[in-house]
Amino acid sequence: MFNPSRDQARQFLFDTWRKFHAHQTLTSLESMALEILLQHPEYHPLLNDPERYLDRDYLPEQGETNPFLHLNLHLAIAEQLSIDQPPGIKSRYQKLLAQSGGPHHAQHQLMECLGEMIWQAQRNRTQPDPLVYFACLDRHG
């Protein structure tokens, strides 16, 4: 199982952006990431300046949103949907999609619930529980 460090996950996004602009061939995962990057023009200046942003910390107590976390959560959701893992996530997404009016908004609802599942697992020092994820999604749907 691939478990990148913070810097490796960020570097993956920077490298994908650089390869896109250099018209280089992208892997399937990079293509998936690129689609997400293109949906977030507010992060393009950051992606153009890896030296400045690779090591930057984003502190929630200072009201900062971590753009790398946001982008990588989108990527995690795209991967989940592509393989329907956890089983049933794809059908729940389709339900949210029908109600939300757009894929990006539906993905943000998934992201909120994915974050809740991760937070609970960290708080309880347990493995992430898909039932927590699905219970949150069911509240949205």
Secondary structure, 3 states (H helix, E strand, C coil): CCCCCHHHHHHHHHHHHHHHHCCCCCCHHHHHHHHHHHCCHHHHHHHCCHHHHCCCCCCHHHCCCCHHHHHHHHHHHHHHHHHCCCCCHHHHHHHHHHHHCCHHHHHHHHHHHHHHHHHHHHHHCCCCCHHHHHHHHHHHC
